[in-house]
Amino acid sequence: MSGAVAPGAGRDPGLQPERTRLAWRRTTLSGTVVVALALRAASADGMPAAGVVACALCCAWWLGFLWIAHRRIRGLAAVSAPGAPAMPYAVGAVICTVALALCGAVLVGAG
Amino acid sequence: MIDFARNVRLWFAPAEVRQEGTTPDYRFSLANERTFLAWLRTALALIGGGFAVDQFLPDLRWGWRVGLALALLAAGALCALRAVSHWVRCERAMRRGEDLPVSRFPALLSAVVAVVAVAMVVVVLFGWEG
């Protein structure tokens, strides 16, 4: 556990990358539930065009989220560099989530 | 406030974070990432809750329904932003060998969720005729 060795040298990654990969997968599943609810809202009778557009944007942000998670999962699978910087993925995922919430607010307001 | 602006700048400058201190054991970094993802799932659950309030309580007065839904959506967005902010702070603390940052956010979020839950119970019991 001492931190004096070079990054990644001689450490057993154990199941840490695997657990992190599954955590990303769980998170995409949570996002899928949210988008399913958004689609249900947009398919209600009498939904104005603004609501349908907001729902389409929700789906687009969800696809962006899936793409980011997919790239991060592939990065974790590369055993040589499990410690590669993950911050760009995290920031991208948060941007997608916040945009999803904003589009959701438009959708709820339009309904 | 200045700390927060600096924190936001670091979101887009990962190289700057890596310049500080020493690289921690990547297993700790991965644990930090999983904590971030757990907070992100909490944020997505709040957003989903906002959609659910909007759709599954159709008999509520419009103001209550949309107000509760927007409050939950806003809480979700805030939770997501705070998740990445906390990750950056933890990462920097680990690199510098400092104590991990403490935060009032979990207590605040618990209080908000409790208030929203009680408000929904009250509204569902007494707000139908609206």
gemmi code that builds the backbone of each chain (N, CA, C; Angstrom):
import gemmi

chains = {
    "A": [
        ("MET", (0.811, -1.212, 0.000), (0.000, 0.000, 0.000), (0.846, 1.266, 0.000)),
        ("SER", (2.211, 1.120, 0.195), (3.004, 2.340, 0.237), (3.012, 3.004, -1.126)),
        ("GLY", (2.997, 4.344, -1.120), (2.836, 5.068, -2.381), (4.144, 5.443, -3.034)),
        ("ALA", (5.265, 4.839, -2.614), (6.559, 5.306, -3.105), (6.912, 4.768, -4.485)),
        ("VAL", (6.269, 3.630, -4.886), (6.621, 3.048, -6.180), (6.012, 3.849, -7.323)),
        ("ALA", (6.553, 3.607, -8.529), (6.025, 4.293, -9.702), (4.572, 3.866, -9.933)),
        ("PRO", (3.763, 4.757, -10.538), (2.346, 4.454, -10.727), (2.156, 3.136, -11.467)),
        ("GLY", (1.382, 2.252, -10.867), (1.007, 1.012, -11.535), (2.058, -0.079, -11.460)),
        ("ALA", (3.224, 0.202, -10.910), (4.290, -0.798, -10.918), (4.086, -1.782, -9.789)),
        ("GLY", (4.004, -3.072, -10.158), (3.989, -4.137, -9.182), (2.802, -4.150, -8.256)),
        ("ARG", (1.723, -3.459, -8.609), (0.538, -3.517, -7.756), (-0.464, -4.459, -8.389)),
        ("ASP", (-1.125, -5.188, -7.541), (-2.175, -6.062, -8.050), (-3.462, -5.249, -8.151)),
        ("PRO", (-3.971, -5.077, -9.366), (-5.203, -4.279, -9.462), (-6.394, -4.965, -8.819)),
        ("GLY", (-6.292, -6.311, -8.611), (-7.418, -7.027, -8.023), (-8.670, -6.818, -8.850)),
        ("LEU", (-9.769, -6.615, -8.149), (-11.038, -6.444, -8.867), (-11.426, -4.981, -8.995)),
        ("GLN", (-10.500, -4.077, -8.657), (-10.872, -2.654, -8.653), (-11.339, -2.157, -10.017)),
        ("PRO", (-10.589, -2.429, -11.127), (-11.095, -1.959, -12.430), (-12.448, -2.570, -12.778)),
        ("GLU", (-12.606, -3.859, -12.426), (-13.869, -4.544, -12.692), (-15.025, -3.869, -11.939)),
        ("ARG", (-14.783, -3.576, -10.661), (-15.838, -2.927, -9.857), (-16.176, -1.559, -10.419)),
        ("THR", (-15.134, -0.845, -10.846), (-15.380, 0.488, -11.397), (-16.158, 0.401, -12.706)),
        ("ARG", (-15.807, -0.610, -13.518), (-16.525, -0.833, -14.778), (-18.012, -1.095, -14.500)),
        ("LEU", (-18.278, -1.943, -13.490), (-19.673, -2.252, -13.181), (-20.399, -1.021, -12.635)),
        ("ALA", (-19.661, -0.167, -11.907), (-20.287, 1.055, -11.390), (-20.710, 1.956, -12.549)),
        ("TRP", (-19.850, 2.062, -13.582), (-20.238, 2.849, -14.765), (-21.473, 2.242, -15.410)),
        ("ARG", (-21.500, 0.892, -15.469), (-22.638, 0.212, -16.100), (-23.925, 0.489, -15.333)),
        ("ARG", (-23.849, 0.418, -13.998), (-25.045, 0.730, -13.184), (-25.512, 2.148, -13.452)),
        ("THR", (-24.537, 3.050, -13.594), (-24.910, 4.451, -13.797), (-25.610, 4.636, -15.135)),
        ("THR", (-25.146, 3.945, -16.198), (-25.855, 4.065, -17.481), (-27.265, 3.478, -17.362)),
        ("LEU", (-27.423, 2.439, -16.542), (-28.773, 1.877, -16.368), (-29.695, 2.894, -15.692)),
        ("SER", (-29.172, 3.627, -14.684), (-29.976, 4.671, -14.048), (-30.402, 5.710, -15.076)),
        ("GLY", (-29.466, 6.092, -15.950), (-29.794, 7.065, -16.986), (-30.858, 6.538, -17.936)),
        ("THR", (-30.806, 5.231, -18.217), (-31.796, 4.629, -19.115), (-33.193, 4.724, -18.514)),
        ("VAL", (-33.299, 4.508, -17.196), (-34.608, 4.626, -16.538), (-35.141, 6.046, -16.696)),
        ("VAL", (-34.255, 7.042, -16.496), (-34.672, 8.443, -16.608), (-35.188, 8.729, -18.020)),
        ("VAL", (-34.468, 8.242, -19.044), (-34.883, 8.513, -20.422), (-36.192, 7.791, -20.743)),
        ("ALA", (-36.381, 6.581, -20.173), (-37.654, 5.885, -20.389), (-38.809, 6.717, -19.839)),
        ("LEU", (-38.604, 7.325, -18.645), (-39.655, 8.180, -18.071), (-39.888, 9.412, -18.944)),
        ("ALA", (-38.800, 9.967, -19.505), (-38.944, 11.138, -20.381), (-39.743, 10.772, -21.624)),
        ("LEU", (-39.469, 9.599, -22.196), (-40.215, 9.165, -23.389), (-41.686, 8.967, -23.050)),
        ("ARG", (-41.945, 8.433, -21.848), (-43.333, 8.236, -21.439), (-44.045, 9.593, -21.325)),
        ("ALA", (-43.323, 10.579, -20.767), (-43.925, 11.916, -20.625), (-44.227, 12.513, -22.000)),
        ("ALA", (-43.288, 12.362, -22.943), (-43.456, 13.007, -24.251), (-44.537, 12.328, -25.072)),
        ("SER", (-44.855, 11.073, -24.761), (-45.862, 10.374, -25.562), (-47.270, 10.629, -25.051)),
        ("ALA", (-47.402, 11.483, -23.995), (-48.739, 11.795, -23.483), (-49.538, 12.558, -24.536)),
        ("ASP", (-50.872, 12.422, -24.452), (-51.732, 13.128, -25.405), (-51.576, 14.641, -25.253)),
        ("GLY", (-51.582, 15.324, -26.376), (-51.579, 16.786, -26.360), (-50.252, 17.407, -25.948)),
        ("MET", (-49.146, 16.639, -26.049), (-47.843, 17.218, -25.712), (-47.434, 18.204, -26.809)),
        ("PRO", (-47.162, 19.464, -26.461), (-46.767, 20.424, -27.497), (-45.401, 20.104, -28.093)),
        ("ALA", (-45.111, 20.748, -29.219), (-43.868, 20.447, -29.940), (-42.640, 20.691, -29.063)),
        ("ALA", (-42.689, 21.732, -28.212), (-41.530, 22.032, -27.360), (-41.187, 20.840, -26.472)),
        ("GLY", (-42.219, 20.172, -25.949), (-41.979, 19.013, -25.103), (-41.338, 17.867, -25.864)),
        ("VAL", (-41.798, 17.664, -27.110), (-41.236, 16.570, -27.920), (-39.774, 16.855, -28.245)),
        ("VAL", (-39.483, 18.119, -28.570), (-38.082, 18.487, -28.860), (-37.229, 18.287, -27.615)),
        ("ALA", (-37.746, 18.697, -26.443), (-36.993, 18.515, -25.193), (-36.717, 17.043, -24.952)),
        ("CYS", (-37.694, 16.190, -25.233), (-37.500, 14.748, -25.041), (-36.434, 14.225, -26.004)),
        ("ALA", (-36.471, 14.713, -27.262), (-35.452, 14.283, -28.230), (-34.057, 14.691, -27.746)),
        ("LEU", (-33.958, 15.910, -27.159), (-32.664, 16.354, -26.629), (-32.232, 15.478, -25.449)),
        ("CYS", (-33.201, 15.099, -24.598), (-32.888, 14.181, -23.490), (-32.255, 12.912, -24.034)),
        ("CYS", (-32.860, 12.373, -25.106), (-32.325, 11.130, -25.692), (-30.913, 11.367, -26.222)),
        ("ALA", (-30.693, 12.536, -26.842), (-29.367, 12.833, -27.388), (-28.332, 12.892, -26.259)),
        ("TRP", (-28.677, 13.562, -25.150), (-27.731, 13.646, -24.026), (-27.483, 12.270, -23.426)),
        ("TRP", (-28.526, 11.447, -23.404), (-28.354, 10.090, -22.887), (-27.389, 9.312, -23.782)),
        ("LEU", (-27.512, 9.471, -25.110), (-26.580, 8.791, -26.009), (-25.149, 9.277, -25.766)),
        ("GLY", (-25.001, 10.583, -25.528), (-23.683, 11.117, -25.204), (-23.118, 10.463, -23.943)),
        ("PHE", (-23.998, 10.328, -22.947), (-23.592, 9.681, -21.688), (-23.138, 8.245, -21.945)),
        ("LEU", (-23.920, 7.514, -22.765), (-23.557, 6.123, -23.074), (-22.202, 6.055, -23.763)),
        ("TRP", (-21.967, 7.006, -24.667), (-20.698, 7.014, -25.401), (-19.529, 7.234, -24.451)),
        ("ILE", (-19.696, 8.213, -23.521), (-18.633, 8.491, -22.550), (-18.372, 7.266, -21.682)),
        ("ALA", (-19.466, 6.643, -21.198), (-19.311, 5.470, -20.334), (-18.632, 4.338, -21.097)),
        ("HIS", (-19.001, 4.182, -22.367), (-18.402, 3.121, -23.176), (-16.892, 3.327, -23.307)),
        ("ARG", (-16.504, 4.575, -23.559), (-15.065, 4.843, -23.710), (-14.322, 4.612, -22.415)),
        ("ARG", (-14.948, 5.024, -21.285), (-14.299, 4.832, -19.991), (-14.165, 3.341, -19.666)),
        ("ILE", (-15.224, 2.578, -19.995), (-15.197, 1.134, -19.713), (-14.094, 0.471, -20.532)),
        ("ARG", (-13.952, 0.893, -21.784), (-12.875, 0.318, -22.604), (-11.511, 0.704, -22.061)),
        ("GLY", (-11.403, 1.945, -21.538), (-10.138, 2.355, -20.933), (-9.807, 1.515, -19.712)),
        ("LEU", (-10.836, 1.189, -18.911), (-10.605, 0.372, -17.715), (-10.214, -1.049, -18.090)),
        ("ALA", (-10.721, -1.522, -19.239), (-10.399, -2.889, -19.656), (-8.950, -3.002, -20.103)),
        ("ALA", (-8.331, -1.874, -20.512), (-6.926, -1.912, -20.913), (-6.078, -2.044, -19.655)),
        ("VAL", (-5.577, -3.235, -19.383), (-4.940, -3.539, -18.103), (-3.681, -2.696, -17.896)),
        ("SER", (-3.067, -2.261, -18.999), (-1.789, -1.573, -18.859), (-1.928, -0.241, -18.122)),
        ("ALA", (-3.069, 0.421, -18.241), (-3.184, 1.752, -17.645), (-4.503, 1.934, -16.913)),
        ("PRO", (-4.739, 1.144, -15.846), (-6.005, 1.334, -15.141), (-6.072, 2.668, -14.411)),
        ("GLY", (-4.921, 3.308, -14.245), (-4.915, 4.568, -13.512), (-4.957, 5.775, -14.416)),
        ("ALA", (-5.280, 5.584, -15.716), (-5.356, 6.714, -16.638), (-6.333, 7.761, -16.107)),
        ("PRO", (-6.083, 9.032, -16.383), (-6.937, 10.079, -15.806), (-8.377, 9.922, -16.253)),
        ("ALA", (-9.281, 9.944, -15.276), (-10.691, 9.706, -15.556), (-11.493, 10.993, -15.538)),
        ("MET", (-10.830, 12.115, -15.210), (-11.584, 13.352, -15.011), (-12.353, 13.797, -16.244)),
        ("PRO", (-11.787, 13.762, -17.466), (-12.580, 14.205, -18.626), (-13.877, 13.414, -18.764)),
        ("TYR", (-13.828, 12.121, -18.445), (-15.042, 11.311, -18.528), (-16.053, 11.775, -17.478)),
        ("ALA", (-15.542, 12.029, -16.273), (-16.455, 12.446, -15.205), (-17.118, 13.769, -15.550)),
        ("VAL", (-16.310, 14.737, -16.048), (-16.870, 16.048, -16.381), (-17.881, 15.899, -17.513)),
        ("GLY", (-17.555, 15.074, -18.526), (-18.491, 14.841, -19.626), (-19.788, 14.217, -19.134)),
        ("ALA", (-19.675, 13.231, -18.230), (-20.878, 12.566, -17.720), (-21.745, 13.553, -16.944)),
        ("VAL", (-21.092, 14.453, -16.172), (-21.867, 15.420, -15.380), (-22.546, 16.435, -16.308)),
        ("ILE", (-21.833, 16.863, -17.368), (-22.448, 17.794, -18.315), (-23.695, 17.146, -18.932)),
        ("CYS", (-23.580, 15.890, -19.332), (-24.742, 15.193, -19.907), (-25.886, 15.125, -18.891)),
        ("THR", (-25.562, 14.837, -17.618), (-26.608, 14.694, -16.604), (-27.316, 16.022, -16.353)),
        ("VAL", (-26.528, 17.108, -16.242), (-27.138, 18.413, -15.982), (-27.993, 18.847, -17.177)),
        ("ALA", (-27.483, 18.596, -18.404), (-28.268, 18.945, -19.596), (-29.548, 18.125, -19.653)),
        ("LEU", (-29.453, 16.862, -19.232), (-30.647, 16.011, -19.168), (-31.678, 16.620, -18.213)),
        ("ALA", (-31.210, 17.102, -17.064), (-32.125, 17.713, -16.099), (-32.765, 18.978, -16.675)),
        ("LEU", (-31.976, 19.788, -17.395), (-32.519, 21.033, -17.979), (-33.580, 20.705, -19.027)),
        ("CYS", (-33.271, 19.752, -19.916), (-34.262, 19.349, -20.925), (-35.489, 18.766, -20.243)),
        ("GLY", (-35.268, 18.032, -19.143), (-36.386, 17.496, -18.384), (-37.268, 18.595, -17.801)),
        ("ALA", (-36.628, 19.690, -17.348), (-37.399, 20.817, -16.820), (-38.278, 21.421, -17.910)),
        ("VAL", (-37.736, 21.555, -19.124), (-38.532, 22.069, -20.248), (-39.690, 21.125, -20.534)),
        ("LEU", (-39.385, 19.824, -20.517), (-40.409, 18.810, -20.796), (-41.524, 18.868, -19.768)),
        ("VAL", (-41.146, 18.978, -18.470), (-42.158, 19.032, -17.412), (-42.972, 20.322, -17.524)),
        ("GLY", (-42.274, 21.424, -17.828), (-42.986, 22.702, -17.957), (-43.941, 22.729, -19.139)),
        ("ALA", (-43.568, 22.011, -20.216), (-44.401, 22.034, -21.420), (-45.624, 21.129, -21.281)),
        ("GLY", (-45.524, 20.107, -20.397), (-46.574, 19.091, -20.301), (-47.870, 19.582, -19.685)),
    ],
    "B": [
        ("MET", (-16.402, 31.097, -2.561), (-16.814, 31.317, -3.951), (-15.608, 31.242, -4.888)),
        ("ILE", (-14.486, 31.870, -4.456), (-13.270, 31.821, -5.274), (-12.772, 30.377, -5.349)),
        ("ASP", (-12.867, 29.661, -4.203), (-12.479, 28.257, -4.199), (-13.294, 27.479, -5.211)),
        ("PHE", (-14.595, 27.794, -5.262), (-15.455, 27.044, -6.177), (-15.077, 27.332, -7.630)),
        ("ALA", (-14.787, 28.606, -7.947), (-14.402, 28.951, -9.318), (-13.111, 28.222, -9.696)),
        ("ARG", (-12.190, 28.153, -8.742), (-10.929, 27.454, -8.996), (-11.190, 25.960, -9.219)),
        ("ASN", (-12.089, 25.430, -8.401), (-12.456, 24.020, -8.538), (-13.037, 23.738, -9.927)),
        ("VAL", (-13.941, 24.632, -10.390), (-14.560, 24.440, -11.708), (-13.501, 24.497, -12.801)),
        ("ARG", (-12.522, 25.405, -12.634), (-11.465, 25.505, -13.645), (-10.685, 24.187, -13.727)),
        ("LEU", (-10.482, 23.555, -12.573), (-9.725, 22.293, -12.562), (-10.478, 21.169, -13.264)),
        ("TRP", (-11.829, 21.288, -13.349), (-12.580, 20.230, -14.046), (-12.086, 20.096, -15.482)),
        ("PHE", (-11.707, 21.233, -16.055), (-11.330, 21.228, -17.462), (-9.815, 21.249, -17.648)),
        ("ALA", (-9.091, 21.110, -16.541), (-7.625, 21.108, -16.629), (-7.068, 19.949, -15.804)),
        ("PRO", (-7.363, 18.706, -16.219), (-6.885, 17.565, -15.421), (-5.368, 17.532, -15.286)),
        ("ALA", (-4.659, 18.065, -16.289), (-3.195, 18.049, -16.204), (-2.707, 18.847, -15.002)),
        ("GLU", (-3.458, 19.916, -14.674), (-3.061, 20.761, -13.552), (-3.179, 20.008, -12.221)),
        ("VAL", (-4.242, 19.184, -12.115), (-4.403, 18.389, -10.900), (-3.237, 17.426, -10.755)),
        ("ARG", (-2.793, 16.854, -11.885), (-1.736, 15.851, -11.838), (-0.368, 16.434, -11.522)),
        ("GLN", (-0.251, 17.751, -11.616), (1.040, 18.364, -11.295), (1.284, 18.419, -9.788)),
        ("GLU", (0.198, 18.376, -9.017), (0.339, 18.541, -7.569), (0.712, 17.224, -6.915)),
        ("GLY", (1.578, 17.305, -5.897), (1.861, 16.162, -5.038), (2.304, 14.934, -5.801)),
        ("THR", (2.017, 13.759, -5.197), (2.400, 12.495, -5.816), (1.144, 11.733, -6.219)),
        ("THR", (1.311, 10.886, -7.261), (0.179, 10.095, -7.723), (-0.159, 9.043, -6.679)),
        ("PRO", (-1.409, 9.009, -6.184), (-1.760, 7.977, -5.197), (-1.904, 6.628, -5.881)),
        ("ASP", (-1.919, 5.593, -5.065), (-2.233, 4.249, -5.554), (-3.503, 4.330, -6.400)),
        ("TYR", (-3.447, 3.795, -7.632), (-4.610, 3.999, -8.507), (-5.849, 3.298, -7.985)),
        ("ARG", (-5.671, 2.328, -7.067), (-6.860, 1.694, -6.490), (-7.671, 2.716, -5.692)),
        ("PHE", (-6.957, 3.656, -5.048), (-7.677, 4.701, -4.320), (-8.365, 5.647, -5.301)),
        ("SER", (-7.689, 5.918, -6.432), (-8.311, 6.769, -7.445), (-9.571, 6.113, -7.992)),
        ("LEU", (-9.497, 4.796, -8.196), (-10.681, 4.095, -8.715), (-11.801, 4.097, -7.682)),
        ("ALA", (-11.449, 3.967, -6.408), (-12.475, 4.035, -5.356), (-13.128, 5.416, -5.357)),
        ("ASN", (-12.302, 6.447, -5.556), (-12.821, 7.819, -5.636), (-13.789, 7.942, -6.816)),
        ("GLU", (-13.422, 7.310, -7.923), (-14.281, 7.347, -9.117), (-15.618, 6.652, -8.841)),
        ("ARG", (-15.566, 5.539, -8.092), (-16.823, 4.836, -7.807), (-17.713, 5.657, -6.878)),
        ("THR", (-17.093, 6.372, -5.943), (-17.889, 7.257, -5.090), (-18.576, 8.323, -5.933)),
        ("PHE", (-17.808, 8.883, -6.878), (-18.395, 9.869, -7.804), (-19.587, 9.263, -8.545)),
        ("LEU", (-19.415, 8.021, -9.032), (-20.499, 7.399, -9.803), (-21.717, 7.141, -8.922)),
        ("ALA", (-21.486, 6.811, -7.642), (-22.626, 6.616, -6.736), (-23.396, 7.927, -6.570)),
        ("TRP", (-22.659, 9.050, -6.461), (-23.341, 10.352, -6.369), (-24.069, 10.681, -7.662)),
        ("LEU", (-23.476, 10.289, -8.787), (-24.132, 10.554, -10.071), (-25.423, 9.742, -10.188)),
        ("ARG", (-25.393, 8.522, -9.657), (-26.629, 7.730, -9.670), (-27.676, 8.374, -8.772)),
        ("THR", (-27.231, 8.928, -7.637), (-28.172, 9.647, -6.778), (-28.799, 10.806, -7.545)),
        ("ALA", (-27.952, 11.530, -8.305), (-28.464, 12.652, -9.098), (-29.477, 12.160, -10.126)),
        ("LEU", (-29.162, 11.060, -10.809), (-30.083, 10.527, -11.821), (-31.381, 10.046, -11.167)),
        ("ALA", (-31.277, 9.497, -9.947), (-32.488, 9.064, -9.248), (-33.371, 10.268, -8.923)),
        ("LEU", (-32.755, 11.393, -8.516), (-33.545, 12.595, -8.228), (-34.222, 13.107, -9.501)),
        ("ILE", (-33.483, 13.083, -10.636), (-34.062, 13.530, -11.908), (-35.225, 12.612, -12.296)),
        ("GLY", (-35.006, 11.293, -12.146), (-36.087, 10.345, -12.429), (-37.279, 10.573, -11.505)),
        ("GLY", (-36.999, 10.908, -10.244), (-38.079, 11.213, -9.308), (-38.886, 12.420, -9.754)),
        ("GLY", (-38.186, 13.407, -10.323), (-38.893, 14.581, -10.850), (-39.854, 14.194, -11.961)),
        ("PHE", (-39.376, 13.371, -12.887), (-40.256, 12.888, -13.970), (-41.430, 12.091, -13.394)),
        ("ALA", (-41.127, 11.261, -12.370), (-42.171, 10.408, -11.805), (-43.261, 11.242, -11.144)),
        ("VAL", (-42.872, 12.287, -10.374), (-43.869, 13.163, -9.745), (-44.756, 13.782, -10.816)),
        ("ASP", (-44.139, 14.211, -11.918), (-44.895, 14.865, -12.984), (-45.902, 13.911, -13.621)),
        ("GLN", (-45.520, 12.639, -13.738), (-46.371, 11.723, -14.510), (-47.334, 10.900, -13.682)),
        ("PHE", (-46.929, 10.569, -12.456), (-47.746, 9.608, -11.708), (-48.646, 10.274, -10.676)),
        ("LEU", (-48.623, 11.598, -10.583), (-49.565, 12.309, -9.718), (-50.386, 13.280, -10.571)),
        ("PRO", (-51.114, 12.788, -11.579), (-51.772, 13.681, -12.535), (-52.933, 14.467, -11.924)),
        ("ASP", (-53.454, 14.010, -10.760), (-54.614, 14.699, -10.189), (-54.227, 15.899, -9.327)),
        ("LEU", (-52.926, 16.066, -9.133), (-52.491, 17.199, -8.310), (-52.731, 18.512, -9.043)),
        ("ARG", (-52.858, 19.584, -8.253), (-52.904, 20.911, -8.833), (-51.622, 21.134, -9.640)),
        ("TRP", (-51.760, 21.858, -10.787), (-50.625, 22.036, -11.703), (-49.407, 22.612, -10.984)),
        ("GLY", (-49.637, 23.641, -10.149), (-48.519, 24.313, -9.476), (-47.731, 23.386, -8.580)),
        ("TRP", (-48.430, 22.595, -7.780), (-47.758, 21.669, -6.880), (-46.962, 20.633, -7.649)),
        ("ARG", (-47.615, 20.068, -8.677), (-46.998, 18.987, -9.441), (-45.718, 19.479, -10.117)),
        ("VAL", (-45.854, 20.584, -10.856), (-44.684, 21.083, -11.596), (-43.631, 21.626, -10.630)),
        ("GLY", (-44.073, 22.259, -9.547), (-43.118, 22.786, -8.570), (-42.279, 21.680, -7.945)),
        ("LEU", (-42.942, 20.604, -7.499), (-42.199, 19.482, -6.905), (-41.267, 18.851, -7.936)),
        ("ALA", (-41.790, 18.676, -9.181), (-40.959, 18.040, -10.214), (-39.728, 18.895, -10.509)),
        ("LEU", (-39.923, 20.210, -10.641), (-38.773, 21.074, -10.939), (-37.792, 21.107, -9.769)),
        ("ALA", (-38.316, 21.072, -8.525), (-37.416, 21.053, -7.366), (-36.542, 19.803, -7.398)),
        ("LEU", (-37.148, 18.649, -7.727), (-36.367, 17.410, -7.779), (-35.352, 17.444, -8.922)),
        ("LEU", (-35.767, 18.001, -10.069), (-34.821, 18.096, -11.191), (-33.651, 19.005, -10.829)),
        ("ALA", (-33.944, 20.123, -10.164), (-32.869, 21.042, -9.764), (-31.946, 20.370, -8.755)),
        ("ALA", (-32.528, 19.620, -7.806), (-31.699, 18.903, -6.828), (-30.790, 17.908, -7.538)),
        ("GLY", (-31.322, 17.247, -8.572), (-30.507, 16.294, -9.323), (-29.345, 16.962, -10.016)),
        ("ALA", (-29.608, 18.096, -10.669), (-28.529, 18.815, -11.361), (-27.463, 19.269, -10.364)),
        ("LEU", (-27.925, 19.798, -9.222), (-26.990, 20.266, -8.189), (-26.137, 19.110, -7.672)),
        ("CYS", (-26.780, 17.973, -7.455), (-26.082, 16.790, -6.933), (-25.005, 16.333, -7.920)),
        ("ALA", (-25.312, 16.383, -9.231), (-24.334, 15.967, -10.236), (-23.128, 16.912, -10.241)),
        ("LEU", (-23.407, 18.228, -10.179), (-22.300, 19.190, -10.176), (-21.438, 19.019, -8.934)),
        ("ARG", (-22.109, 18.795, -7.806), (-21.365, 18.635, -6.566), (-20.534, 17.343, -6.582)),
        ("ALA", (-21.043, 16.317, -7.304), (-20.314, 15.047, -7.360), (-18.934, 15.248, -7.972)),
        ("VAL", (-18.863, 15.957, -9.101), (-17.559, 16.123, -9.752), (-16.677, 17.078, -8.956)),
        ("SER", (-17.307, 18.080, -8.337), (-16.531, 19.011, -7.503), (-15.875, 18.263, -6.341)),
        ("HIS", (-16.649, 17.365, -5.704), (-16.119, 16.611, -4.574), (-15.010, 15.664, -5.026)),
        ("TRP", (-15.177, 15.091, -6.222), (-14.143, 14.201, -6.737), (-12.813, 14.955, -6.882)),
        ("VAL", (-12.886, 16.144, -7.481), (-11.654, 16.909, -7.674), (-11.014, 17.229, -6.329)),
        ("ARG", (-11.830, 17.609, -5.341), (-11.272, 17.955, -4.034), (-10.624, 16.733, -3.386)),
        ("CYS", (-11.289, 15.555, -3.503), (-10.720, 14.332, -2.920), (-9.419, 13.960, -3.628)),
        ("GLU", (-9.415, 14.087, -4.955), (-8.224, 13.717, -5.719), (-7.035, 14.592, -5.299)),
        ("ARG", (-7.295, 15.896, -5.155), (-6.205, 16.798, -4.757), (-5.726, 16.485, -3.349)),
        ("ALA", (-6.691, 16.205, -2.450), (-6.292, 15.882, -1.071), (-5.431, 14.622, -1.040)),
        ("MET", (-5.803, 13.613, -1.849), (-5.021, 12.374, -1.868), (-3.620, 12.634, -2.415)),
        ("ARG", (-3.545, 13.469, -3.456), (-2.232, 13.752, -4.050), (-1.332, 14.498, -3.075)),
        ("ARG", (-1.936, 15.376, -2.276), (-1.130, 16.159, -1.333), (-0.904, 15.441, -0.016)),
        ("GLY", (-1.558, 14.278, 0.167), (-1.438, 13.568, 1.436), (-2.190, 14.232, 2.565)),
        ("GLU", (-3.222, 15.037, 2.243), (-4.024, 15.688, 3.285), (-5.205, 14.808, 3.650)),
        ("ASP", (-5.930, 15.238, 4.711), (-7.181, 14.563, 5.055), (-8.191, 14.799, 3.936)),
        ("LEU", (-9.090, 13.837, 3.769), (-10.134, 14.028, 2.763), (-11.065, 15.162, 3.205)),
        ("PRO", (-11.601, 15.912, 2.238), (-12.472, 17.041, 2.613), (-13.759, 16.550, 3.275)),
        ("VAL", (-14.180, 17.289, 4.292), (-15.479, 17.009, 4.907), (-16.509, 17.902, 4.233)),
        ("SER", (-17.772, 17.527, 4.351), (-18.799, 18.235, 3.599), (-20.129, 18.188, 4.325)),
        ("ARG", (-20.887, 19.285, 4.223), (-22.240, 19.299, 4.776), (-23.257, 18.835, 3.754)),
        ("PHE", (-22.812, 18.604, 2.519), (-23.771, 18.315, 1.452), (-24.637, 17.082, 1.724)),
        ("PRO", (-24.064, 15.946, 2.204), (-24.932, 14.791, 2.452), (-26.067, 15.112, 3.425)),
        ("ALA", (-25.739, 15.851, 4.513), (-26.776, 16.209, 5.486), (-27.825, 17.106, 4.843)),
        ("LEU", (-27.349, 18.071, 4.038), (-28.270, 19.000, 3.368), (-29.203, 18.248, 2.424)),
        ("LEU", (-28.612, 17.331, 1.632), (-29.422, 16.573, 0.671), (-30.444, 15.705, 1.411)),
        ("SER", (-30.012, 15.075, 2.521), (-30.952, 14.263, 3.299), (-32.125, 15.112, 3.769)),
        ("ALA", (-31.819, 16.313, 4.268), (-32.882, 17.192, 4.763), (-33.831, 17.563, 3.628)),
        ("VAL", (-33.277, 17.896, 2.453), (-34.125, 18.290, 1.323), (-35.018, 17.130, 0.888)),
        ("VAL", (-34.419, 15.927, 0.800), (-35.215, 14.761, 0.390), (-36.320, 14.496, 1.409)),
        ("ALA", (-35.994, 14.635, 2.712), (-37.016, 14.406, 3.741), (-38.146, 15.428, 3.614)),
        ("VAL", (-37.798, 16.698, 3.396), (-38.821, 17.743, 3.275), (-39.702, 17.485, 2.062)),
        ("VAL", (-39.080, 17.123, 0.921), (-39.858, 16.849, -0.289), (-40.780, 15.656, -0.059)),
        ("ALA", (-40.259, 14.619, 0.627), (-41.076, 13.431, 0.879), (-42.285, 13.781, 1.739)),
        ("VAL", (-42.060, 14.563, 2.822), (-43.171, 14.951, 3.692), (-44.162, 15.827, 2.922)),
        ("ALA", (-43.626, 16.758, 2.111), (-44.508, 17.622, 1.315), (-45.365, 16.784, 0.379)),
        ("MET", (-44.770, 15.755, -0.216), (-45.553, 14.917, -1.141), (-46.629, 14.143, -0.409)),
        ("VAL", (-46.299, 13.632, 0.796), (-47.319, 12.913, 1.571), (-48.481, 13.853, 1.884)),
        ("VAL", (-48.145, 15.081, 2.354), (-49.194, 16.048, 2.710), (-50.028, 16.393, 1.484)),
        ("VAL", (-49.331, 16.660, 0.358), (-50.021, 17.091, -0.854), (-50.908, 15.977, -1.398)),
        ("VAL", (-50.404, 14.752, -1.350), (-51.199, 13.630, -1.878), (-52.419, 13.390, -0.994)),
        ("LEU", (-52.266, 13.574, 0.334), (-53.402, 13.332, 1.230), (-54.444, 14.445, 1.170)),
        ("PHE", (-53.978, 15.700, 1.081), (-54.906, 16.828, 1.226), (-55.064, 17.679, -0.027)),
        ("GLY", (-54.247, 17.438, -1.043), (-54.209, 18.373, -2.175), (-55.024, 17.948, -3.373)),
        ("TRP", (-55.792, 16.870, -3.272), (-56.449, 16.352, -4.467), (-57.460, 17.327, -5.045)),
        ("GLU", (-58.247, 17.979, -4.134), (-59.391, 18.746, -4.655), (-58.948, 19.972, -5.436)),
        ("GLY", (-57.706, 20.561, -5.065), (-57.106, 21.711, -5.721), (-57.832, 22.384, -6.750)),
    ],
}
model = gemmi.Model(1)
for chain_id, residues in chains.items():
    chain = gemmi.Chain(chain_id)
    for i, (resn, *xyz) in enumerate(residues, 1):
        res = gemmi.Residue()
        res.name, res.seqid = resn, gemmi.SeqId(i, " ")
        for name, pos in zip(("N", "CA", "C"), xyz):
            atom = gemmi.Atom()
            atom.name, atom.element = name, gemmi.Element(name[0])
            atom.pos, atom.b_iso = gemmi.Position(*pos), 0.0
            res.add_atom(atom)
        chain.add_residue(res)
    model.add_chain(chain)
structure = gemmi.Structure()
structure.add_model(model)
structure.setup_entities()
